[in-house]
């Protein structure tokens, strides 16, 4: 089956066999250095005092959903600026063309560590060891919890014996300290699932979570 654009439809649960969760790719809330705020509370207060005067970049779906969710939960009104790529959004944030951006660790870590932008918070429910001292958004905005994740899937109906063997071998690779180091340098928080079933349950929860966020944010599929 295909849609009008000729792209195939697939069921994210039935169309694949979950094997292993690799880990999460967290995002961070960053603002340009000229903005007179030092933390999320000050940012929310400033945005409330200046409705529709602050703009934010959205180069991908996670940034869009995260930004819209913060807007909704904090009760602030910001202007969305779509981008085709994360590097361009970060460049414009540094240059002051936009004020606010929710960036993935992989794309933004170098600029955050170099203090080219101000890092206000991380989007995960708890703090990340990749950015020590940076609090979670949820510390200011109750209920906020959002992250991207990566996992390994096989084709639908993959035999259990093959799934278990692949899971065992992938877990062995992910336990290697050098592999963990390389993934961490790319902004990943390595956190493999203990079993294929655990990963399958995680995927189901994430689909419900993301569908809820998208619906609450009023985002329409393109």
C-alpha positions in Angstrom: 0.0 0.0 0.0 1.3 3.5 -0.7 0.1 7.1 -0.2 -0.6 9.8 -2.8 3.1 10.6 -2.9 4.0 7.0 -3.8 5.6 6.4 -0.4 4.8 3.0 1.3 2.6 2.9 4.4 3.9 0.9 7.3 3.0 0.1 10.9 5.8 1.0 13.2 4.8 -1.9 15.5 3.8 -4.7 13.2 6.1 -3.7 10.3 9.4 -4.4 12.2 10.8 -6.6 14.9 12.4 -4.7 17.8 15.8 -6.0 18.7 17.7 -3.6 20.9 17.4 0.0 22.2 20.8 1.6 21.8 20.1 4.7 23.8 18.8 8.3 23.8 19.9 11.4 21.9 18.9 14.2 24.3 18.1 17.7 23.4 18.9 21.0 25.1 17.3 24.4 25.3 19.7 27.0 24.1 19.4 30.8 23.6 21.6 33.4 22.0 24.0 35.1 24.3 22.4 38.5 24.0 19.1 37.3 25.5 19.0 38.6 29.1 18.2 35.3 30.8 20.3 32.8 32.6 17.8 29.9 33.2 14.5 28.5 32.2 12.5 30.4 34.7 14.0 33.7 33.6 13.3 32.7 30.0 9.7 31.9 30.6 9.2 35.2 32.5 10.9 37.2 29.8 8.8 35.5 27.1 5.6 36.2 29.0 6.6 39.9 29.3 7.4 40.0 25.6 4.7 38.0 23.8 5.5 37.1 20.1 8.8 39.0 20.2 11.0 35.9 20.6 11.6 33.5 17.8 12.7 29.9 17.7 14.2 27.6 15.1 12.6 24.2 14.0 14.9 22.2 11.7 13.4 18.9 12.7 10.3 17.3 14.1 11.7 16.8 17.6 12.7 20.5 17.9 9.2 21.5 16.7 7.3 19.2 19.1 9.6 20.2 22.0 9.2 23.9 21.3 5.5 23.7 20.9 5.1 21.7 24.1 7.1 24.2 26.1 4.9 27.0 24.6 1.8 25.2 25.7 2.9 24.1 29.2 4.5 27.4 30.0 1.8 29.6 28.5 4.1 31.6 26.3 3.8 32.9 22.8 6.8 32.5 20.5 7.3 32.8 16.7 8.3 29.6 14.9 11.0 29.9 12.2 11.4 26.7 10.1 14.8 25.6 9.0 16.1 22.9 6.6 19.1 21.9 8.8 20.3 22.0 12.3 23.6 23.8 11.5 21.8 26.7 9.9 19.5 27.1 12.9 22.5 27.1 15.2 24.4 29.6 13.1 21.4 32.0 13.1 20.9 31.5 16.9 24.6 32.5 17.5 24.2 35.4 15.1 21.0 36.6 16.8 18.6 36.0 13.9 16.6 33.8 16.3 16.4 33.7 20.1 15.7 30.2 21.1 16.4 26.7 19.8 16.0 23.2 21.1 19.0 21.4 19.7 20.2 17.7 19.9 23.4 17.1 21.7 25.1 15.8 18.6 24.6 19.0 16.6 24.9 21.4 19.5 27.4 20.1 22.0 30.5 21.9 20.5 28.8 25.2 20.5 27.4 24.7 24.0 30.8 23.8 25.4 32.4 26.7 23.7 29.8 29.1 25.2 28.7 30.3 21.8 25.2 30.0 23.2 23.6 29.9 26.6 22.4 26.4 27.6 19.4 26.7 29.9 18.1 23.1 30.3 18.0 19.6 28.9 14.7 18.1 27.7 15.0 14.8 29.4 13.1 14.1 32.6 16.3 14.0 34.7 19.7 15.7 34.2 22.2 14.3 31.7 25.7 13.3 32.6 26.8 14.6 29.2 26.0 18.2 30.4 26.8 18.3 34.1 25.1 21.0 36.0 22.5 21.7 33.4 19.0 21.1 34.9 16.0 19.5 33.2 13.2 21.6 31.7 10.9 19.8 34.1 12.5 21.6 37.0 10.8 24.7 35.8 7.9 23.3 33.6 6.2 20.5 35.4 5.6 17.4 33.3 8.0 18.1 30.5 9.9 15.0 29.3 11.1 14.6 25.7 14.0 12.9 24.0 15.0 11.2 20.8 16.1 7.6 20.8 17.8 5.1 18.6 17.3 1.4 18.3 17.9 -1.6 16.1 15.0 -3.3 14.3 14.7 -6.3 12.0 12.1 -7.1 9.4 8.6 -8.2 10.6 8.2 -11.6 12.0 11.9 -12.3 12.5 12.3 -15.7 14.3 12.8 -15.4 18.0 16.1 -17.3 18.0 17.6 -14.9 15.5 16.3 -11.9 17.5 17.8 -13.2 20.7 21.1 -13.9 19.1 21.3 -10.4 17.5 20.3 -8.8 20.8 23.1 -10.7 22.7 25.7 -9.7 20.1 24.6 -6.1 20.0 24.7 -5.8 23.8 28.2 -7.1 23.8 29.2 -4.4 21.3 27.5 -1.7 23.3 29.3 -2.8 26.5 32.7 -2.0 24.9 34.1 1.1 26.5 35.5 2.4 23.2 32.2 2.1 21.5 30.5 3.9 24.4 33.1 6.6 24.2 32.5 7.1 20.5 28.7 7.2 20.9 29.0 9.7 23.8 31.2 12.0 21.6 28.3 12.1 19.2 25.9 13.1 21.9 24.3 9.7 22.7 23.5 8.5 26.1 24.1 4.8 25.8 21.4 2.8 27.5 20.5 -0.5 25.9 17.4 -2.4 26.7 17.8 -5.6 28.6 15.8 -7.7 26.2 13.9 -7.4 22.8 10.6 -7.5 24.8 11.7 -4.6 26.9 12.6 -2.6 23.8 9.2 -3.5 22.2 7.4 -2.2 25.3 9.5 1.0 25.2 8.6 1.6 21.6 4.9 1.2 22.3 5.1 3.7 25.2 7.1 6.2 23.1 4.6 6.0 20.2 1.7 6.8 22.7 3.8 9.6 24.3 4.7 11.2 21.0 1.2 11.0 19.5 -0.1 12.7 22.6 2.5 15.5 22.4 1.8 16.1 18.7 -1.9 16.2 19.2 -1.7 18.5 22.2 0.6 20.8 20.3 -1.8 21.0 17.4 0.7 19.9 14.8 -0.8 18.6 11.6 0.9 16.0 9.4 2.4 17.3 6.2 
